[in-house]
Amino acid sequence: MTELTIKRLGHLGDGIADGPVFVPGALPGEQVTGTLAGDHLRDVRIVTPSESRVKPPCPHAKSCGGCQLQYASDRFVAEWKRDVVRQALEMQGISADPGLPITSPPQSRRRATFSVRRTKKGALAGFHMKASDTIIAVPNCQLVHPDLAAALPMVEALGVLAASRKGELSVLLTLSDTGLDVSVTGGKPLDVDLHQSLAALAREYDLARIAWDGEVALQRRAPLVRLGTAHVTPPPGAFLQATKAGEAVLVESVKQALTGAKHIADLFAGCGTFALPLAERAAVHAVEGDRDMVVALDHGWRNTEGLKRVTHEARDLFRNPLLADELARFDAVVIDPPRAGALAQVAELAKSSVSRIAHVSCNPATFARDTATLVGAGFDVEWVRVVDQFRWSTHVELVALLRRVR
């Protein structure tokens, strides 16, 4: 038996003792015992608990791998996530003082991917155990919106219809304003019989749409998502912000950062999360690599009254970024790249005459790296906000205003 003292919390949510030794489920300051296996401690027992340790609010917390930090107080998690952002910036030589995260409430996740496996008596739907292929049923999940939790019987019915005994279905549920949008991957080929069964299931559970391996199998009504004053029908499986509350904070922050701008470029625009609200008071050029998302954005703009002009293009900004001379016609930019960041595009922004950038990110490390490039080119970080849409997880999002000072 090994006894250790936890010194800090790692970026993946494990406690870290000297060595380093990684201890799942442990918090800084705790005395723990367990069996040492390489650089991990197994069969962990908390001997002296931290004052920040709380009873997990979800009954599935011990078995489900969906949440990493339910045993830590909200205050501890908020301070830790703020420090993750601050430390990432400090490593790049940037001094900033973000406030505590604005955290989405429990049961507010509007999209989640459930795993489904056939059983002898039917099917089992839920989330995986941590680092395991075992699926755990989560009927009382405290993370997802109640309408998603209530749809688990429908997900299991999909498993009975379309999962093989050896394979596993992946079912992405998105709660749209007009009902559930269902996107299935890993199922049987979609033949006539299965299509008829899916139609019956959609009627029984009043589903808006079912997509099969990325293609729309049936649509009873368009799954609409409100972005600003516009209504958009995202393509199957398209990216959306995880919670409405988190999205609202990000959108308002971006609008505040770009107040007064007349011509804005929205880079990595998606379906228009920022472009469409910004178009309420500025002309916007939206650039996105996924053509179907661009089409959805354009359709939303064309069918909404009162918006200023929104132009668009489908363009791979990793391989073909907007060049400095192309950026010259914009007085402000919002950029929201994926986790890898946007090295090539940021390099062009650094060379451009753009005076303001609203930088949104889901990865503090690549955000700090890209921001350092912009600071080196004459930008100043006016403020940074931390947004926690992924409650009880190690994920964190942020938005910052960068203004050119030289």
DRENDO-1510 file (C-alpha; in Angstrom, 1 decimal, always signed):
<recs>
REC; n; res; u; v; w
REC; 1; MET; +0.0; +0.0; +0.0 .
REC; 2; THR; +1.3; +3.4; -1.0 .
REC; 3; GLU; +0.5; +6.7; +0.8 .
REC; 4; LEU; +0.7; +10.0; -1.1 .
REC; 5; THR; -0.1; +13.6; -0.7 .
REC; 6; ILE; -1.8; +15.3; -3.7 .
REC; 7; LYS; +0.0; +18.5; -4.7 .
REC; 8; ARG; -2.1; +19.7; -7.6 .
REC; 9; LEU; -4.9; +18.9; -10.1 .
REC; 10; GLY; -3.8; +18.0; -13.6 .
REC; 11; HIS; -5.5; +19.2; -16.8 .
REC; 12; LEU; -7.2; +15.9; -17.2 .
REC; 13; GLY; -8.8; +16.0; -13.7 .
REC; 14; ASP; -6.5; +13.6; -11.9 .
REC; 15; GLY; -4.8; +14.5; -8.7 .
REC; 16; ILE; -1.0; +14.6; -9.0 .
REC; 17; ALA; +1.5; +13.6; -6.3 .
REC; 18; ASP; +5.3; +13.8; -6.4 .
REC; 19; GLY; +6.8; +11.5; -8.9 .
REC; 20; PRO; +4.6; +12.5; -10.7 .
REC; 21; VAL; +1.9; +10.0; -9.7 .
REC; 22; PHE; -1.6; +10.4; -11.1 .
REC; 23; VAL; -4.4; +9.7; -8.8 .
REC; 24; PRO; -8.0; +9.7; -10.2 .
REC; 25; GLY; -10.6; +11.3; -8.1 .
REC; 26; ALA; -8.2; +13.1; -5.7 .
REC; 27; LEU; -8.0; +16.8; -4.9 .
REC; 28; PRO; -5.0; +18.9; -3.9 .
REC; 29; GLY; -4.0; +18.6; -0.2 .
REC; 30; GLU; -5.6; +15.2; +0.3 .
REC; 31; GLN; -3.8; +12.2; +1.8 .
REC; 32; VAL; -4.5; +9.1; -0.2 .
REC; 33; THR; -3.6; +5.4; -0.2 .
REC; 34; GLY; -3.6; +2.9; -3.0 .
REC; 35; THR; -1.7; +0.4; -5.2 .
REC; 36; LEU; +1.0; +2.0; -7.3 .
REC; 37; ALA; +1.0; +0.8; -10.9 .
REC; 38; GLY; +3.6; +2.6; -12.9 .
REC; 39; ASP; +2.8; +6.3; -12.6 .
REC; 40; HIS; -0.8; +5.8; -11.6 .
REC; 41; LEU; -2.4; +4.9; -8.2 .
REC; 42; ARG; -5.1; +2.3; -8.3 .
REC; 43; ASP; -7.8; +1.3; -5.7 .
REC; 44; VAL; -7.6; +4.8; -4.3 .
REC; 45; ARG; -8.8; +5.5; -0.8 .
REC; 46; ILE; -9.1; +9.1; +0.5 .
REC; 47; VAL; -7.6; +9.2; +4.0 .
REC; 48; THR; -7.8; +12.9; +4.6 .
REC; 49; PRO; -10.3; +14.6; +2.4 .
REC; 50; SER; -10.0; +18.2; +1.2 .
REC; 51; GLU; -12.4; +20.9; +2.4 .
REC; 52; SER; -13.3; +21.3; -1.3 .
REC; 53; ARG; -14.6; +17.7; -1.5 .
REC; 54; VAL; -18.4; +17.4; -1.8 .
REC; 55; LYS; -20.9; +14.7; -2.4 .
REC; 56; PRO; -21.4; +14.2; -6.1 .
REC; 57; PRO; -24.9; +15.5; -7.1 .
REC; 58; CYS; -25.4; +12.8; -9.7 .
REC; 59; PRO; -26.2; +9.2; -8.6 .
REC; 60; HIS; -24.1; +7.9; -11.5 .
REC; 61; ALA; -20.9; +9.8; -10.6 .
REC; 62; LYS; -18.9; +6.8; -9.4 .
REC; 63; SER; -19.5; +4.6; -12.4 .
REC; 64; CYS; -20.1; +7.0; -15.3 .
REC; 65; GLY; -17.1; +8.5; -17.1 .
REC; 66; GLY; -19.0; +11.5; -18.4 .
REC; 67; CYS; -18.0; +13.9; -15.6 .
REC; 68; GLN; -14.6; +14.2; -14.0 .
REC; 69; LEU; -15.1; +16.7; -11.2 .
REC; 70; GLN; -18.4; +16.2; -9.5 .
REC; 71; TYR; -16.6; +15.4; -6.2 .
REC; 72; ALA; -15.2; +19.0; -6.1 .
REC; 73; SER; -17.0; +22.1; -5.0 .
REC; 74; ASP; -18.3; +24.5; -7.6 .
REC; 75; ARG; -16.0; +27.2; -6.1 .
REC; 76; PHE; -12.9; +24.9; -6.4 .
REC; 77; VAL; -13.7; +24.0; -10.0 .
REC; 78; ALA; -14.3; +27.6; -11.0 .
REC; 79; GLU; -11.0; +28.8; -9.4 .
REC; 80; TRP; -9.1; +25.9; -11.0 .
REC; 81; LYS; -10.5; +26.6; -14.5 .
REC; 82; ARG; -9.6; +30.3; -14.1 .
REC; 83; ASP; -6.1; +29.3; -13.1 .
REC; 84; VAL; -5.8; +26.9; -16.1 .
REC; 85; VAL; -6.4; +29.9; -18.4 .
REC; 86; ARG; -4.1; +32.2; -16.4 .
REC; 87; GLN; -1.3; +29.8; -16.4 .
REC; 88; ALA; -1.6; +29.0; -20.1 .
REC; 89; LEU; -1.3; +32.7; -20.8 .
REC; 90; GLU; +1.6; +33.2; -18.4 .
REC; 91; MET; +3.5; +30.4; -20.2 .
REC; 92; GLN; +3.4; +32.6; -23.3 .
REC; 93; GLY; +4.5; +35.7; -21.4 .
REC; 94; ILE; +1.0; +37.2; -21.3 .
REC; 95; SER; -0.3; +38.8; -18.1 .
REC; 96; ALA; -4.1; +38.7; -17.8 .
REC; 97; ASP; -6.5; +38.4; -14.9 .
REC; 98; PRO; -9.7; +36.5; -16.1 .
REC; 99; GLY; -12.5; +36.4; -13.6 .
REC; 100; LEU; -14.2; +33.3; -12.4 .
REC; 101; PRO; -16.0; +31.3; -15.1 .
REC; 102; ILE; -19.6; +31.9; -16.0 .
REC; 103; THR; -20.9; +28.3; -15.5 .
REC; 104; SER; -23.9; +26.8; -17.2 .
REC; 105; PRO; -26.5; +25.4; -14.8 .
REC; 106; PRO; -27.0; +21.6; -14.2 .
REC; 107; GLN; -29.3; +19.8; -16.7 .
REC; 108; SER; -28.7; +22.4; -19.4 .
REC; 109; ARG; -26.6; +20.5; -22.0 .
REC; 110; ARG; -28.7; +20.5; -25.2 .
REC; 111; ARG; -26.6; +18.0; -27.1 .
REC; 112; ALA; -25.0; +14.7; -26.0 .
REC; 113; THR; -23.8; +11.6; -27.7 .
REC; 114; PHE; -25.1; +8.3; -26.2 .
REC; 115; SER; -23.6; +4.9; -26.8 .
REC; 116; VAL; -26.0; +2.0; -27.4 .
REC; 117; ARG; -25.3; -1.7; -27.4 .
REC; 118; ARG; -27.7; -4.7; -28.0 .
REC; 119; THR; -28.4; -7.0; -25.1 .
REC; 120; LYS; -30.2; -10.3; -24.9 .
REC; 121; LYS; -33.3; -8.6; -23.7 .
REC; 122; GLY; -33.1; -5.4; -25.8 .
REC; 123; ALA; -30.5; -2.7; -25.7 .
REC; 124; LEU; -28.6; -0.5; -23.2 .
REC; 125; ALA; -28.0; +3.2; -23.8 .
REC; 126; GLY; -25.9; +5.6; -21.7 .
REC; 127; PHE; -22.3; +6.8; -21.3 .
REC; 128; HIS; -19.1; +4.8; -21.0 .
REC; 129; MET; -17.3; +4.1; -17.8 .
REC; 130; LYS; -14.0; +6.0; -17.5 .
REC; 131; ALA; -11.4; +4.4; -19.8 .
REC; 132; SER; -13.8; +1.5; -20.5 .
REC; 133; ASP; -16.0; +0.1; -23.3 .
REC; 134; THR; -18.7; -0.7; -20.7 .
REC; 135; ILE; -21.8; +1.3; -21.1 .
REC; 136; ILE; -23.5; +2.7; -17.9 .
REC; 137; ALA; -27.2; +3.6; -18.0 .
REC; 138; VAL; -27.7; +7.2; -16.9 .
REC; 139; PRO; -31.5; +7.8; -16.4 .
REC; 140; ASN; -31.0; +10.5; -13.8 .
REC; 141; CYS; -28.1; +12.3; -15.5 .
REC; 142; GLN; -27.6; +15.8; -13.9 .
REC; 143; LEU; -25.7; +17.2; -16.9 .
REC; 144; VAL; -28.0; +16.9; -19.9 .
REC; 145; HIS; -31.3; +18.6; -20.4 .
REC; 146; PRO; -34.2; +16.6; -19.0 .
REC; 147; ASP; -35.6; +16.2; -22.5 .
REC; 148; LEU; -32.4; +14.4; -23.5 .
REC; 149; ALA; -32.5; +12.1; -20.5 .
REC; 150; ALA; -36.1; +11.3; -21.2 .
REC; 151; ALA; -35.2; +10.2; -24.7 .
REC; 152; LEU; -33.0; +7.3; -23.5 .
REC; 153; PRO; -35.8; +4.8; -24.1 .
REC; 154; MET; -36.0; +6.0; -27.7 .
REC; 155; VAL; -32.2; +5.6; -28.0 .
REC; 156; GLU; -32.5; +2.0; -26.7 .
REC; 157; ALA; -35.3; +1.4; -29.2 .
REC; 158; LEU; -32.9; +2.6; -32.0 .
REC; 159; GLY; -30.4; +0.1; -30.6 .
REC; 160; VAL; -32.9; -2.8; -30.9 .
REC; 161; LEU; -33.7; -1.7; -34.5 .
REC; 162; ALA; -30.2; -1.1; -35.8 .
REC; 163; ALA; -27.3; -2.2; -33.6 .
REC; 164; SER; -25.5; -5.4; -34.1 .
REC; 165; ARG; -24.8; -7.7; -31.1 .
REC; 166; LYS; -21.0; -7.1; -31.6 .
REC; 167; GLY; -21.0; -3.4; -32.5 .
REC; 168; GLU; -22.1; -0.2; -30.8 .
REC; 169; LEU; -24.3; +2.6; -32.0 .
REC; 170; SER; -23.4; +6.2; -31.5 .
REC; 171; VAL; -26.5; +8.5; -31.2 .
REC; 172; LEU; -26.1; +12.2; -31.0 .
REC; 173; LEU; -29.2; +14.0; -29.7 .
REC; 174; THR; -29.6; +17.7; -30.1 .
REC; 175; LEU; -32.5; +19.5; -28.5 .
REC; 176; SER; -33.7; +22.0; -31.2 .
REC; 177; ASP; -36.5; +24.5; -30.8 .
REC; 178; THR; -38.8; +22.2; -32.7 .
REC; 179; GLY; -37.9; +18.9; -31.1 .
REC; 180; LEU; -35.2; +16.3; -31.0 .
REC; 181; ASP; -32.7; +16.0; -33.8 .
REC; 182; VAL; -31.1; +12.5; -33.9 .
REC; 183; SER; -27.9; +11.6; -35.7 .
REC; 184; VAL; -26.9; +7.9; -35.8 .
REC; 185; THR; -23.6; +6.4; -36.7 .
REC; 186; GLY; -22.4; +2.8; -36.6 .
REC; 187; GLY; -25.7; +1.2; -37.4 .
REC; 188; LYS; -26.9; -1.3; -39.9 .
REC; 189; PRO; -27.2; -0.2; -43.6 .
REC; 190; LEU; -30.3; +1.8; -44.1 .
REC; 191; ASP; -32.7; -0.4; -46.2 .
REC; 192; VAL; -36.4; -0.1; -46.9 .
REC; 193; ASP; -37.4; -2.1; -43.8 .
REC; 194; LEU; -35.2; -0.1; -41.5 .
REC; 195; HIS; -36.4; +3.1; -43.0 .
REC; 196; GLN; -40.0; +2.2; -42.3 .
REC; 197; SER; -39.1; +1.2; -38.7 .
REC; 198; LEU; -37.4; +4.5; -38.2 .
REC; 199; ALA; -40.4; +6.4; -39.5 .
REC; 200; ALA; -42.6; +4.6; -37.0 .
REC; 201; LEU; -40.2; +5.3; -34.2 .
REC; 202; ALA; -40.0; +9.0; -35.2 .
REC; 203; ARG; -43.8; +9.2; -35.0 .
REC; 204; GLU; -44.0; +7.4; -31.6 .
REC; 205; TYR; -41.4; +9.7; -30.0 .
REC; 206; ASP; -42.3; +12.9; -32.0 .
REC; 207; LEU; -38.8; +13.3; -33.4 .
REC; 208; ALA; -38.0; +16.2; -35.7 .
REC; 209; ARG; -35.3; +14.5; -37.8 .
REC; 210; ILE; -33.2; +11.4; -38.0 .
REC; 211; ALA; -29.9; +11.3; -39.8 .
REC; 212; TRP; -28.1; +8.0; -40.7 .
REC; 213; ASP; -24.3; +8.2; -41.1 .
REC; 214; GLY; -24.4; +11.8; -41.9 .
REC; 215; GLU; -27.4; +11.7; -44.4 .
REC; 216; VAL; -30.9; +12.7; -43.5 .
REC; 217; ALA; -33.0; +9.6; -43.4 .
REC; 218; LEU; -36.3; +11.3; -42.6 .
REC; 219; GLN; -37.5; +14.7; -41.5 .
REC; 220; ARG; -40.9; +15.3; -40.0 .
REC; 221; ARG; -40.1; +19.0; -39.4 .
REC; 222; ALA; -37.0; +21.1; -39.7 .
REC; 223; PRO; -34.9; +21.1; -36.4 .
REC; 224; LEU; -34.6; +24.8; -35.9 .
REC; 225; VAL; -32.0; +26.6; -33.7 .
REC; 226; ARG; -32.3; +30.2; -32.9 .
REC; 227; LEU; -29.1; +32.2; -33.5 .
REC; 228; GLY; -29.8; +35.9; -32.6 .
REC; 229; THR; -33.1; +36.7; -34.4 .
REC; 230; ALA; -32.5; +34.0; -37.1 .
REC; 231; HIS; -33.7; +30.4; -37.2 .
REC; 232; VAL; -31.2; +27.9; -38.6 .
REC; 233; THR; -31.5; +24.2; -39.5 .
REC; 234; PRO; -28.0; +22.8; -38.8 .
REC; 235; PRO; -26.8; +19.9; -41.0 .
REC; 236; PRO; -26.8; +16.5; -39.2 .
REC; 237; GLY; -24.2; +16.4; -36.5 .
REC; 238; ALA; -23.1; +20.0; -37.0 .
REC; 239; PHE; -21.3; +21.8; -34.2 .
REC; 240; LEU; -23.4; +23.9; -31.8 .
REC; 241; GLN; -22.5; +25.4; -28.5 .
REC; 242; ALA; -23.3; +22.9; -25.7 .
REC; 243; THR; -25.7; +25.1; -23.7 .
REC; 244; LYS; -27.9; +28.0; -24.5 .
REC; 245; ALA; -26.7; +29.8; -21.4 .
REC; 246; GLY; -23.0; +29.4; -22.4 .
REC; 247; GLU; -23.7; +30.4; -26.0 .
REC; 248; ALA; -25.5; +33.6; -24.8 .
REC; 249; VAL; -22.5; +34.6; -22.7 .
REC; 250; LEU; -20.1; +34.0; -25.7 .
REC; 251; VAL; -22.3; +35.9; -28.1 .
REC; 252; GLU; -22.8; +38.9; -25.8 .
REC; 253; SER; -19.1; +39.0; -25.1 .
REC; 254; VAL; -18.3; +39.0; -28.8 .
REC; 255; LYS; -20.9; +41.7; -29.5 .
REC; 256; GLN; -19.5; +43.8; -26.7 .
REC; 257; ALA; -15.9; +43.4; -28.0 .
REC; 258; LEU; -16.9; +44.4; -31.6 .
REC; 259; THR; -19.3; +47.3; -30.7 .
REC; 260; GLY; -19.1; +50.0; -33.4 .
REC; 261; ALA; -17.5; +47.8; -36.0 .
REC; 262; LYS; -19.2; +48.2; -39.4 .
REC; 263; HIS; -17.7; +45.3; -41.4 .
REC; 264; ILE; -16.8; +42.1; -39.6 .
REC; 265; ALA; -15.2; +38.9; -40.7 .
REC; 266; ASP; -16.4; +35.8; -38.8 .
REC; 267; LEU; -13.7; +33.1; -39.2 .
REC; 268; PHE; -14.7; +29.4; -38.5 .
REC; 269; ALA; -18.2; +30.7; -38.6 .
REC; 270; GLY; -20.1; +27.4; -38.3 .
REC; 271; CYS; -23.8; +27.8; -38.8 .
REC; 272; GLY; -23.7; +31.4; -37.7 .
REC; 273; THR; -23.4; +31.4; -33.9 .
REC; 274; PHE; -21.7; +34.8; -34.0 .
REC; 275; ALA; -22.3; +35.9; -37.6 .
REC; 276; LEU; -26.1; +36.1; -37.4 .
REC; 277; PRO; -26.3; +38.0; -34.1 .
REC; 278; LEU; -23.5; +40.4; -35.3 .
REC; 279; ALA; -25.5; +41.0; -38.5 .
REC; 280; GLU; -28.2; +42.8; -36.4 .
REC; 281; ARG; -25.9; +45.9; -36.5 .
REC; 282; ALA; -23.0; +45.2; -38.9 .
REC; 283; ALA; -22.2; +43.7; -42.3 .
REC; 284; VAL; -20.6; +40.3; -41.8 .
REC; 285; HIS; -18.5; +38.0; -44.0 .
REC; 286; ALA; -18.7; +34.4; -42.7 .
REC; 287; VAL; -16.0; +31.9; -43.6 .
REC; 288; GLU; -16.4; +28.2; -42.7 .
REC; 289; GLY; -14.8; +25.0; -44.1 .
REC; 290; ASP; -18.0; +22.9; -44.0 .
REC; 291; ARG; -20.1; +23.8; -47.1 .
REC; 292; ASP; -23.3; +22.4; -45.6 .
REC; 293; MET; -22.9; +24.7; -42.5 .
REC; 294; VAL; -22.4; +27.7; -44.8 .
REC; 295; VAL; -25.6; +26.8; -46.7 .
REC; 296; ALA; -27.5; +26.6; -43.4 .
REC; 297; LEU; -26.1; +30.0; -42.3 .
REC; 298; ASP; -27.1; +31.6; -45.6 .
REC; 299; HIS; -30.6; +30.2; -45.4 .
REC; 300; GLY; -31.1; +31.5; -41.9 .
REC; 301; TRP; -29.9; +35.0; -42.9 .
REC; 302; ARG; -32.1; +35.1; -46.1 .
REC; 303; ASN; -35.2; +34.2; -44.1 .
REC; 304; THR; -34.7; +36.7; -41.3 .
REC; 305; GLU; -35.9; +40.3; -41.6 .
REC; 306; GLY; -33.9; +43.2; -40.2 .
REC; 307; LEU; -30.4; +41.8; -40.6 .
REC; 308; LYS; -27.6; +43.6; -42.4 .
REC; 309; ARG; -25.8; +41.9; -45.3 .
REC; 310; VAL; -24.1; +38.6; -44.6 .
REC; 311; THR; -21.8; +37.2; -47.3 .
REC; 312; HIS; -20.1; +33.9; -47.0 .
REC; 313; GLU; -17.6; +31.4; -48.4 .
REC; 314; ALA; -16.7; +27.8; -47.8 .
REC; 315; ARG; -13.0; +27.8; -47.3 .
REC; 316; ASP; -10.5; +25.7; -45.4 .
REC; 317; LEU; -8.8; +28.3; -43.2 .
REC; 318; PHE; -6.1; +25.8; -42.2 .
REC; 319; ARG; -4.8; +25.4; -45.7 .
REC; 320; ASN; -6.1; +28.5; -47.3 .
REC; 321; PRO; -6.4; +31.3; -44.7 .
REC; 322; LEU; -7.7; +34.8; -45.5 .
REC; 323; LEU; -4.6; +36.7; -46.4 .
REC; 324; ALA; -3.6; +40.1; -44.9 .
REC; 325; ASP; -4.7; +42.0; -48.0 .
REC; 326; GLU; -8.1; +40.2; -48.0 .
REC; 327; LEU; -8.5; +41.1; -44.3 .
REC; 328; ALA; -7.9; +44.8; -45.1 .
REC; 329; ARG; -11.6; +45.5; -45.8 .
REC; 330; PHE; -12.6; +44.5; -42.3 .
REC; 331; ASP; -12.4; +46.7; -39.2 .
REC; 332; ALA; -12.9; +43.8; -36.8 .
REC; 333; VAL; -12.7; +40.0; -36.8 .
REC; 334; VAL; -14.2; +37.2; -34.7 .
REC; 335; ILE; -12.3; +33.9; -34.8 .
REC; 336; ASP; -13.5; +30.7; -33.1 .
REC; 337; PRO; -11.2; +27.9; -34.3 .
REC; 338; PRO; -11.3; +24.2; -33.1 .
REC; 339; ARG; -9.1; +22.9; -30.4 .
REC; 340; ALA; -6.0; +22.9; -32.6 .
REC; 341; GLY; -6.2; +26.7; -32.9 .
REC; 342; ALA; -5.5; +28.6; -36.1 .
REC; 343; LEU; -1.7; +29.0; -36.7 .
REC; 344; ALA; -1.9; +29.9; -40.4 .
REC; 345; GLN; -4.9; +32.2; -40.0 .
REC; 346; VAL; -3.5; +34.0; -37.0 .
REC; 347; ALA; -0.2; +34.6; -38.8 .
REC; 348; GLU; -2.2; +36.5; -41.5 .
REC; 349; LEU; -4.2; +38.4; -38.9 .
REC; 350; ALA; -0.9; +39.4; -37.3 .
REC; 351; LYS; +0.3; +40.9; -40.7 .
REC; 352; SER; -3.1; +42.6; -41.4 .
REC; 353; SER; -4.4; +46.0; -40.6 .
REC; 354; VAL; -7.4; +44.7; -38.5 .
REC; 355; SER; -7.7; +46.7; -35.4 .
REC; 356; ARG; -9.9; +44.5; -33.2 .
REC; 357; ILE; -10.2; +40.7; -32.7 .
REC; 358; ALA; -12.7; +38.8; -30.6 .
REC; 359; HIS; -10.9; +35.6; -30.0 .
REC; 360; VAL; -13.0; +32.6; -28.9 .
REC; 361; SER; -11.4; +29.3; -28.0 .
REC; 362; CYS; -12.1; +25.9; -26.3 .
REC; 363; ASN; -8.4; +25.2; -25.6 .
REC; 364; PRO; -6.5; +27.6; -23.3 .
REC; 365; ALA; -3.1; +26.2; -24.6 .
REC; 366; THR; -3.6; +27.0; -28.3 .
REC; 367; PHE; -5.5; +30.2; -27.4 .
REC; 368; ALA; -2.5; +31.4; -25.5 .
REC; 369; ARG; -0.1; +30.3; -28.3 .
REC; 370; ASP; -2.1; +32.1; -31.0 .
REC; 371; THR; -2.7; +35.2; -28.8 .
REC; 372; ALA; +1.1; +35.4; -28.2 .
REC; 373; THR; +1.6; +35.7; -31.9 .
REC; 374; LEU; -0.9; +38.6; -32.1 .
REC; 375; VAL; +0.6; +40.3; -29.1 .
REC; 376; GLY; +4.0; +40.1; -30.7 .
REC; 377; ALA; +2.5; +41.8; -33.8 .
REC; 378; GLY; +1.1; +44.8; -31.8 .
REC; 379; PHE; -2.1; +43.7; -30.2 .
REC; 380; ASP; -3.0; +44.1; -26.5 .
REC; 381; VAL; -5.3; +41.8; -24.5 .
REC; 382; GLU; -7.9; +44.1; -23.0 .
REC; 383; TRP; -9.9; +41.4; -21.3 .
REC; 384; VAL; -10.4; +37.6; -21.0 .
REC; 385; ARG; -13.6; +35.9; -19.9 .
REC; 386; VAL; -13.8; +32.2; -19.0 .
REC; 387; VAL; -17.0; +30.4; -19.9 .
REC; 388; ASP; -17.8; +26.9; -18.5 .
REC; 389; GLN; -20.4; +25.2; -20.6 .
REC; 390; PHE; -19.0; +21.7; -19.7 .
REC; 391; ARG; -19.9; +21.7; -16.0 .
REC; 392; TRP; -18.1; +19.1; -13.9 .
REC; 393; SER; -15.6; +18.4; -16.7 .
REC; 394; THR; -12.0; +19.6; -17.3 .
REC; 395; HIS; -13.1; +21.5; -20.4 .
REC; 396; VAL; -13.1; +25.2; -20.5 .
REC; 397; GLU; -13.9; +27.9; -23.0 .
REC; 398; LEU; -12.9; +31.5; -23.2 .
REC; 399; VAL; -13.3; +34.7; -25.1 .
REC; 400; ALA; -11.0; +37.7; -25.3 .
REC; 401; LEU; -10.8; +41.2; -26.8 .
REC; 402; LEU; -7.5; +41.9; -28.6 .
REC; 403; ARG; -7.0; +45.5; -29.8 .
REC; 404; ARG; -4.1; +46.7; -32.0 .
REC; 405; VAL; -2.0; +49.3; -30.1 .
REC; 406; ARG; +0.9; +49.6; -32.6 .
</recs>
